[in-house]
């Protein structure tokens, strides 16, 4: 039964709710960041910059390492990681698979830290020579994109090669044993093959397309915590600037974290770029070109619109 008392109580509760200040953005107790073990991330972790930035908010940072991009993005998709760093191809495969991801920032690569390499005495000297050859690459990785773009430039059809999709550790063994004719790979594996095996560069990233890397976050995380995403971007951007003038510190931290030869790591660091920027029209066009290329070859199940999963970051706001 509706009574005068119940009406007054309801009115009081409504008035209280309307008078209350808008609730601030909720904060998680932990942010889980996925990285591919290496790069400048060991130095960032050693410096505790990210932890120090979020500690005043009562938020802990948990780092989760992955061998390469696709499994990292799957972890973001299922909600076991919130934020991570990958190359250009993994987000395209993830979006085509309806993964719940958003591009939140970009790193414009100089295109010198990833290459298609061949053994030093290989008869392969041009992209056209890849026809009929067995080529290793990480499926769904940025190296997958490099291989596709290089074959296109060389006039070699995807069906004209024998693809050998292998994770980096397995591809290393295959390359050393001569089980593959060429290998599309990123640093530090690229640098190690140069120094330890005398591997010869057939083509660099920059020779066939404009490569980029990305910071990716889960779509739910972006929706719930946009200010935290912006803070993560800004903090990593500051670390990227620091890294430019501290190559030796970055190299030593990475070598200690990975156990990889310091000379290979120094080579990697010297040809790396860690500058974090918003996704601009050029970057989005480049990603869309990759997506269209993959769709045309049937490497992804459907065409996608990259811009539909880009989150707008305004560093100055």
C-alpha positions as a Markdown table, in Angstrom:
| # | Residue | x | y | z |
|---|---|---|---|---|
| 1 | Unk | 0.0 | 0.0 | 0.0 |
| 2 | Unk | 1.3 | 3.4 | -0.9 |
| 3 | Unk | 1.2 | 5.7 | 2.1 |
| 4 | Unk | 2.0 | 9.3 | 2.7 |
| 5 | Unk | 5.1 | 8.2 | 4.7 |
| 6 | Unk | 6.4 | 6.0 | 1.8 |
| 7 | Unk | 6.0 | 8.9 | -0.6 |
| 8 | Unk | 7.9 | 11.3 | 1.6 |
| 9 | Unk | 10.7 | 8.7 | 2.1 |
| 10 | Unk | 11.0 | 8.2 | -1.6 |
| 11 | Unk | 11.1 | 11.9 | -2.2 |
| 12 | Unk | 13.8 | 12.3 | 0.4 |
| 13 | Unk | 16.0 | 9.6 | -1.1 |
| 14 | Unk | 15.6 | 11.1 | -4.6 |
| 15 | Unk | 16.5 | 14.6 | -3.3 |
| 16 | Unk | 19.6 | 13.2 | -1.6 |
| 17 | Unk | 20.7 | 11.4 | -4.7 |
| 18 | Unk | 20.3 | 14.5 | -6.9 |
| 19 | Unk | 22.2 | 16.7 | -4.4 |
| 20 | Unk | 25.1 | 14.3 | -4.1 |
| 21 | Unk | 28.2 | 15.1 | -6.2 |
| 22 | Unk | 28.8 | 13.0 | -9.3 |
| 23 | Unk | 30.6 | 9.9 | -8.4 |
| 24 | Unk | 34.3 | 9.9 | -9.4 |
| 25 | Unk | 35.6 | 7.3 | -11.8 |
| 26 | Unk | 36.0 | 4.0 | -10.0 |
| 27 | Unk | 39.6 | 2.8 | -9.6 |
| 28 | Unk | 40.8 | -0.8 | -9.8 |
| 29 | Unk | 43.2 | -2.1 | -7.2 |
| 30 | Unk | 45.6 | -3.4 | -9.8 |
| 31 | Unk | 46.5 | -2.8 | -13.5 |
| 32 | Unk | 47.9 | -5.8 | -15.4 |
| 33 | Unk | 50.4 | -4.8 | -18.1 |
| 34 | Unk | 51.4 | -7.2 | -20.8 |
| 35 | Unk | 54.8 | -6.9 | -22.5 |
| 36 | Unk | 57.0 | -9.0 | -24.8 |
| 37 | Unk | 59.9 | -9.6 | -22.5 |
| 38 | Unk | 62.6 | -7.2 | -23.6 |
| 39 | Unk | 62.6 | -3.9 | -25.3 |
| 40 | Unk | 62.8 | -0.9 | -22.9 |
| 41 | Unk | 60.3 | -2.5 | -20.5 |
| 42 | Unk | 62.9 | -4.1 | -18.2 |
| 43 | Unk | 64.5 | -0.7 | -17.7 |
| 44 | Unk | 61.1 | 0.8 | -17.0 |
| 45 | Unk | 60.3 | -1.9 | -14.5 |
| 46 | Unk | 63.6 | -1.4 | -12.8 |
| 47 | Unk | 63.0 | 2.3 | -12.5 |
| 48 | Unk | 59.5 | 1.7 | -10.9 |
| 49 | Unk | 58.2 | 4.7 | -12.8 |
| 50 | Unk | 54.8 | 3.1 | -13.6 |
| 51 | Unk | 54.4 | 1.8 | -10.1 |
| 52 | Unk | 55.3 | 5.2 | -8.6 |
| 53 | Unk | 52.8 | 7.0 | -10.8 |
| 54 | Unk | 49.9 | 4.8 | -9.7 |
| 55 | Unk | 50.8 | 4.2 | -6.1 |
| 56 | Unk | 49.2 | 7.4 | -4.9 |
| 57 | Unk | 45.9 | 6.2 | -6.4 |
| 58 | Unk | 46.1 | 3.0 | -4.5 |
| 59 | Unk | 46.7 | 1.0 | -7.6 |
| 60 | Unk | 49.3 | -1.8 | -7.9 |
| 61 | Unk | 51.0 | -2.7 | -11.1 |
| 62 | Unk | 51.4 | -6.3 | -12.3 |
| 63 | Unk | 53.6 | -7.1 | -15.2 |
| 64 | Unk | 52.9 | -10.2 | -17.4 |
| 65 | Unk | 55.4 | -11.3 | -20.0 |
| 66 | Unk | 54.6 | -12.9 | -23.4 |
| 67 | Unk | 56.8 | -14.4 | -26.2 |
| 68 | Unk | 55.0 | -12.3 | -28.8 |
| 69 | Unk | 51.9 | -10.3 | -29.6 |
| 70 | Unk | 49.0 | -12.6 | -30.4 |
| 71 | Unk | 48.9 | -14.4 | -27.1 |
| 72 | Unk | 49.2 | -11.0 | -25.3 |
| 73 | Unk | 46.1 | -9.7 | -27.2 |
| 74 | Unk | 44.2 | -12.9 | -26.4 |
| 75 | Unk | 44.9 | -12.2 | -22.8 |
| 76 | Unk | 43.5 | -8.7 | -23.1 |
| 77 | Unk | 40.5 | -10.1 | -24.9 |
| 78 | Unk | 39.6 | -12.5 | -22.2 |
| 79 | Unk | 40.3 | -9.9 | -19.5 |
| 80 | Unk | 43.4 | -11.4 | -17.8 |
| 81 | Unk | 45.5 | -8.4 | -18.9 |
| 82 | Unk | 44.3 | -4.8 | -19.1 |
| 83 | Unk | 47.0 | -3.0 | -21.2 |
| 84 | Unk | 49.9 | -4.1 | -23.4 |
| 85 | Unk | 52.4 | -3.4 | -26.2 |
| 86 | Unk | 52.4 | -5.2 | -29.6 |
| 87 | Unk | 53.5 | -4.7 | -33.2 |
| 88 | Unk | 51.2 | -3.8 | -36.2 |
| 89 | Unk | 49.7 | -7.2 | -37.3 |
| 90 | Unk | 48.5 | -8.7 | -34.0 |
| 91 | Unk | 45.7 | -6.1 | -33.4 |
| 92 | Unk | 44.4 | -6.7 | -36.9 |
| 93 | Unk | 44.1 | -10.4 | -36.4 |
| 94 | Unk | 42.5 | -9.7 | -33.0 |
| 95 | Unk | 40.0 | -7.3 | -34.3 |
| 96 | Unk | 39.1 | -9.6 | -37.2 |
| 97 | Unk | 38.4 | -12.2 | -34.5 |
| 98 | Unk | 36.1 | -9.8 | -32.7 |
| 99 | Unk | 38.5 | -9.3 | -29.8 |
| 100 | Unk | 37.5 | -6.7 | -27.2 |
| 101 | Unk | 40.5 | -4.3 | -27.8 |
| 102 | Unk | 41.2 | -0.7 | -28.4 |
| 103 | Unk | 44.2 | 1.1 | -29.9 |
| 104 | Unk | 45.2 | 3.7 | -27.3 |
| 105 | Unk | 48.6 | 5.0 | -28.5 |
| 106 | Unk | 51.3 | 4.3 | -31.2 |
| 107 | Unk | 55.0 | 4.1 | -31.5 |
| 108 | Unk | 56.2 | 5.0 | -35.0 |
| 109 | Unk | 59.1 | 2.7 | -35.8 |
| 110 | Unk | 62.1 | 3.7 | -37.8 |
| 111 | Unk | 61.8 | 0.3 | -39.6 |
| 112 | Unk | 65.3 | -1.0 | -38.8 |
| 113 | Unk | 64.6 | -3.5 | -35.9 |
| 114 | Unk | 62.8 | -6.1 | -38.0 |
| 115 | Unk | 63.9 | -7.9 | -41.2 |
| 116 | Unk | 63.7 | -10.9 | -43.4 |
| 117 | Unk | 67.0 | -12.6 | -43.0 |
| 118 | Unk | 68.7 | -15.5 | -44.8 |
| 119 | Unk | 71.8 | -17.6 | -44.0 |
| 120 | Unk | 75.1 | -15.9 | -44.9 |
| 121 | Unk | 75.8 | -18.3 | -47.8 |
| 122 | Unk | 72.2 | -18.4 | -49.1 |
| 123 | Unk | 71.6 | -18.1 | -52.8 |
| 124 | Unk | 68.6 | -15.8 | -52.0 |
| 125 | Unk | 69.5 | -12.2 | -52.9 |
| 126 | Unk | 66.2 | -10.6 | -54.1 |
| 127 | Unk | 62.6 | -10.7 | -53.0 |
| 128 | Unk | 61.8 | -12.6 | -56.2 |
| 129 | Unk | 64.2 | -15.4 | -55.0 |
| 130 | Unk | 61.8 | -16.2 | -52.2 |
| 131 | Unk | 59.6 | -18.0 | -54.6 |
| 132 | Unk | 59.4 | -21.7 | -53.7 |
| 133 | Unk | 61.2 | -21.2 | -50.4 |
| 134 | Unk | 60.2 | -22.2 | -46.9 |
| 135 | Unk | 60.0 | -19.1 | -44.7 |
| 136 | Unk | 59.6 | -18.8 | -41.0 |
| 137 | Unk | 57.5 | -16.1 | -39.2 |
| 138 | Unk | 55.4 | -15.7 | -36.1 |
| 139 | Unk | 51.8 | -16.2 | -37.2 |
| 140 | Unk | 49.7 | -13.1 | -36.5 |
| 141 | Unk | 52.9 | -11.1 | -35.6 |
| 142 | Unk | 54.4 | -8.0 | -37.1 |
| 143 | Unk | 56.8 | -10.3 | -38.9 |
| 144 | Unk | 53.9 | -11.9 | -40.6 |
| 145 | Unk | 52.9 | -8.5 | -42.0 |
| 146 | Unk | 56.5 | -7.8 | -43.1 |
| 147 | Unk | 56.6 | -11.1 | -45.0 |
| 148 | Unk | 53.3 | -10.4 | -46.7 |
| 149 | Unk | 54.3 | -6.9 | -47.7 |
| 150 | Unk | 57.7 | -8.0 | -48.9 |
| 151 | Unk | 56.3 | -10.8 | -51.1 |
| 152 | Unk | 53.8 | -8.3 | -52.6 |
| 153 | Unk | 56.6 | -5.9 | -53.4 |
| 154 | Unk | 58.7 | -8.7 | -54.9 |
| 155 | Unk | 55.8 | -9.9 | -57.1 |
| 156 | Unk | 55.7 | -13.3 | -55.3 |
| 157 | Unk | 52.3 | -14.7 | -54.4 |
| 158 | Unk | 51.6 | -16.1 | -50.9 |
| 159 | Unk | 50.8 | -19.4 | -52.6 |
| 160 | Unk | 54.3 | -19.4 | -54.1 |
| 161 | Unk | 56.1 | -19.9 | -50.8 |
| 162 | Unk | 55.9 | -22.6 | -48.1 |
| 163 | Unk | 54.9 | -20.7 | -44.9 |
| 164 | Unk | 56.5 | -22.0 | -41.7 |
| 165 | Unk | 54.6 | -20.3 | -38.8 |
| 166 | Unk | 56.8 | -20.7 | -35.8 |
| 167 | Unk | 57.2 | -19.0 | -32.5 |
| 168 | Unk | 60.6 | -17.2 | -32.2 |
| 169 | Unk | 62.3 | -19.9 | -30.1 |
| 170 | Unk | 61.3 | -22.7 | -32.6 |
| 171 | Unk | 62.2 | -20.5 | -35.6 |
| 172 | Unk | 65.7 | -19.9 | -34.1 |
| 173 | Unk | 66.4 | -23.6 | -34.1 |
| 174 | Unk | 64.9 | -24.1 | -37.6 |
| 175 | Unk | 67.0 | -21.2 | -39.0 |
| 176 | Unk | 70.3 | -22.5 | -37.4 |
| 177 | Unk | 69.7 | -26.0 | -38.6 |
| 178 | Unk | 68.8 | -24.9 | -42.1 |
| 179 | Unk | 65.3 | -26.2 | -41.9 |
| 180 | Unk | 64.0 | -22.9 | -43.3 |
| 181 | Unk | 65.3 | -20.8 | -46.2 |
| 182 | Unk | 64.5 | -17.4 | -44.7 |
| 183 | Unk | 63.1 | -15.9 | -41.5 |
| 184 | Unk | 61.0 | -12.8 | -41.0 |
| 185 | Unk | 61.9 | -11.7 | -37.4 |
| 186 | Unk | 62.2 | -8.8 | -35.0 |
| 187 | Unk | 64.9 | -7.8 | -32.5 |
| 188 | Unk | 66.6 | -9.1 | -30.4 |
| 189 | Unk | 66.3 | -12.4 | -32.3 |
| 190 | Unk | 67.2 | -10.5 | -35.5 |
| 191 | Unk | 70.4 | -9.1 | -33.9 |
| 192 | Unk | 71.3 | -12.5 | -32.4 |
| 193 | Unk | 71.1 | -14.1 | -35.8 |
| 194 | Unk | 73.3 | -11.4 | -37.3 |
| 195 | Unk | 75.9 | -11.7 | -34.6 |
| 196 | Unk | 75.9 | -15.5 | -33.9 |
| 197 | Unk | 75.0 | -16.9 | -37.3 |
| 198 | Unk | 76.2 | -14.2 | -39.6 |
| 199 | Unk | 72.7 | -13.9 | -41.0 |
| 200 | Unk | 72.3 | -11.6 | -44.0 |
| 201 | Unk | 69.5 | -9.0 | -44.3 |
| 202 | Unk | 67.4 | -9.5 | -47.4 |
| 203 | Unk | 65.0 | -6.6 | -46.6 |
| 204 | Unk | 64.3 | -4.4 | -43.6 |
| 205 | Unk | 60.8 | -3.3 | -42.5 |
| 206 | Unk | 61.4 | 0.3 | -43.8 |
| 207 | Unk | 62.2 | -1.1 | -47.3 |
| 208 | Unk | 58.7 | -2.4 | -47.9 |
| 209 | Unk | 56.2 | -0.5 | -45.6 |
| 210 | Unk | 55.8 | 1.9 | -42.8 |
| 211 | Unk | 55.8 | -0.1 | -39.5 |
| 212 | Unk | 54.3 | 1.0 | -36.2 |
| 213 | Unk | 53.8 | -0.6 | -32.8 |
| 214 | Unk | 50.9 | 0.0 | -30.5 |
| 215 | Unk | 49.7 | 0.2 | -26.9 |
| 216 | Unk | 46.5 | -1.7 | -26.7 |
| 217 | Unk | 43.9 | -1.8 | -23.9 |
| 218 | Unk | 40.8 | -3.9 | -23.3 |
| 219 | Unk | 37.7 | -2.1 | -24.5 |
| 220 | Unk | 36.0 | -2.6 | -21.1 |
| 221 | Unk | 39.0 | -1.2 | -19.4 |
| 222 | Unk | 39.1 | 1.9 | -21.7 |
| 223 | Unk | 35.4 | 2.5 | -21.1 |
| 224 | Unk | 35.6 | 2.2 | -17.3 |
| 225 | Unk | 38.9 | 3.9 | -16.8 |
| 226 | Unk | 39.7 | 6.5 | -19.5 |
| 227 | Unk | 41.8 | 8.7 | -17.2 |
| 228 | Unk | 43.9 | 5.7 | -16.2 |
| 229 | Unk | 44.6 | 4.8 | -19.8 |
| 230 | Unk | 45.6 | 8.4 | -20.5 |
| 231 | Unk | 47.9 | 8.3 | -17.4 |
| 232 | Unk | 49.5 | 5.0 | -18.6 |
| 233 | Unk | 50.1 | 6.6 | -22.1 |
| 234 | Unk | 51.6 | 9.7 | -20.6 |
| 235 | Unk | 53.9 | 7.8 | -18.2 |
| 236 | Unk | 55.2 | 5.4 | -20.9 |
| 237 | Unk | 55.7 | 8.5 | -23.2 |
| 238 | Unk | 57.9 | 10.1 | -20.6 |
| 239 | Unk | 59.8 | 6.8 | -20.3 |
| 240 | Unk | 60.3 | 6.7 | -24.0 |
| 241 | Unk | 61.9 | 10.1 | -24.0 |
| 242 | Unk | 64.2 | 9.1 | -21.1 |
| 243 | Unk | 65.2 | 5.9 | -23.0 |
| 244 | Unk | 66.4 | 7.9 | -26.0 |
| 245 | Unk | 69.3 | 9.3 | -24.0 |
| 246 | Unk | 70.0 | 6.2 | -21.8 |
| 247 | Unk | 70.7 | 3.4 | -24.3 |
| 248 | Unk | 73.3 | 1.7 | -22.1 |
| 249 | Unk | 70.9 | 1.5 | -19.1 |
| 250 | Unk | 68.2 | 0.2 | -21.3 |
| 251 | Unk | 70.5 | -2.4 | -22.8 |
| 252 | Unk | 71.9 | -3.6 | -19.5 |
| 253 | Unk | 68.4 | -4.0 | -18.0 |
| 254 | Unk | 67.2 | -5.9 | -21.0 |
| 255 | Unk | 70.2 | -8.2 | -21.1 |
| 256 | Unk | 69.9 | -9.0 | -17.4 |
| 257 | Unk | 66.1 | -9.7 | -17.7 |
| 258 | Unk | 66.4 | -11.9 | -20.8 |
| 259 | Unk | 69.8 | -13.5 | -20.6 |
| 260 | Unk | 70.4 | -12.4 | -24.2 |
| 261 | Unk | 73.9 | -11.4 | -25.3 |
| 262 | Unk | 74.6 | -7.8 | -24.4 |
| 263 | Unk | 76.1 | -7.0 | -27.8 |
| 264 | Unk | 72.9 | -8.1 | -29.6 |
| 265 | Unk | 70.8 | -6.1 | -27.1 |
| 266 | Unk | 72.9 | -3.0 | -27.7 |
| 267 | Unk | 72.4 | -3.3 | -31.4 |
| 268 | Unk | 68.6 | -3.7 | -30.8 |
| 269 | Unk | 68.5 | -0.7 | -28.5 |
| 270 | Unk | 70.5 | 1.5 | -30.9 |
| 271 | Unk | 68.0 | 0.9 | -33.7 |
| 272 | Unk | 64.8 | 1.2 | -31.6 |
| 273 | Unk | 62.4 | 4.0 | -31.0 |
| 274 | Unk | 60.1 | 4.2 | -28.0 |
| 275 | Unk | 58.4 | 7.6 | -28.6 |
| 276 | Unk | 54.7 | 7.2 | -27.6 |
| 277 | Unk | 52.2 | 9.3 | -29.6 |
| 278 | Unk | 48.5 | 9.4 | -30.3 |
| 279 | Unk | 47.2 | 7.5 | -33.4 |
| 280 | Unk | 47.1 | 10.0 | -36.2 |
| 281 | Unk | 45.5 | 9.7 | -39.7 |
| 282 | Unk | 48.8 | 8.4 | -41.2 |
| 283 | Unk | 49.1 | 5.6 | -38.7 |
| 284 | Unk | 45.4 | 4.6 | -39.1 |
| 285 | Unk | 45.8 | 4.6 | -42.9 |
| 286 | Unk | 48.9 | 2.3 | -42.6 |
| 287 | Unk | 47.0 | -0.1 | -40.3 |
| 288 | Unk | 44.0 | -0.1 | -42.6 |
| 289 | Unk | 46.3 | -0.9 | -45.6 |
| 290 | Unk | 47.6 | -3.9 | -43.7 |
| 291 | Unk | 44.1 | -5.1 | -42.8 |
| 292 | Unk | 43.0 | -4.8 | -46.4 |
| 293 | Unk | 46.0 | -6.7 | -47.6 |
| 294 | Unk | 45.3 | -9.5 | -45.1 |
| 295 | Unk | 41.7 | -9.6 | -46.0 |
| 296 | Unk | 42.5 | -9.8 | -49.7 |
| 297 | Unk | 44.7 | -12.8 | -49.1 |
| 298 | Unk | 42.2 | -14.5 | -46.9 |
| 299 | Unk | 44.5 | -14.4 | -43.9 |
| 300 | Unk | 41.8 | -12.8 | -41.8 |
| 301 | Unk | 38.1 | -14.0 | -41.8 |
| 302 | Unk | 36.6 | -10.6 | -42.7 |
| 303 | Unk | 37.3 | -7.1 | -43.7 |
| 304 | Unk | 37.6 | -4.7 | -40.8 |
| 305 | Unk | 37.6 | -0.9 | -40.1 |
| 306 | Unk | 40.6 | -0.1 | -38.0 |
| 307 | Unk | 39.3 | 3.4 | -37.0 |
| 308 | Unk | 36.3 | 1.8 | -35.3 |
| 309 | Unk | 38.5 | 0.5 | -32.5 |
| 310 | Unk | 40.8 | 3.5 | -32.0 |
| 311 | Unk | 40.5 | 5.4 | -28.7 |
| 312 | Unk | 41.2 | 9.1 | -29.0 |
| 313 | Unk | 44.1 | 10.2 | -26.7 |
| 314 | Unk | 44.6 | 13.9 | -26.1 |
| 315 | Unk | 48.0 | 14.3 | -24.3 |
| 316 | Unk | 47.5 | 17.9 | -23.5 |
| 317 | Unk | 44.0 | 17.6 | -22.0 |
